[in-house]
């Protein structure tokens, strides 16, 4: 469980990175729309795991590699924005957030399931369950 301090720090990083990806470096990623879904920060605030949601990209893995190549630039831009609010600028580790993809796979699985209707219970069955018998 994250402490309040970690949660607050995560929200700050998420907000600032979202603005960086939308306003300052979209040209680096070929017009792909990148949003920050979650940021998880280590207890010492030295490492931030950033989960990215990607839209309008041909290959998500290649885009993730591009983001990782540009990590130093992104971290520098983050430092410029939050240097007066924090002591340490965390190392950034980027991951693809696949929750939307996972959810769509689960939806498809559930759509293909054929679940038979539950048998209707009669009132007589319920009465038998409520009675106590001594053995």
Secondary structure, DSSP 8 states (H G I E B T S, - for coil): ---HHHHHHHHHHHHHHHHIIIIISGGGGTT-EEEEEEEEE-TTS-EEEEEEEEES-S-HHHHHHHHHHTHHHHHHHHHHHHTTT-S---EEEEEE--HHHHHHHHHHHHHH----------HHHHHHHH-----
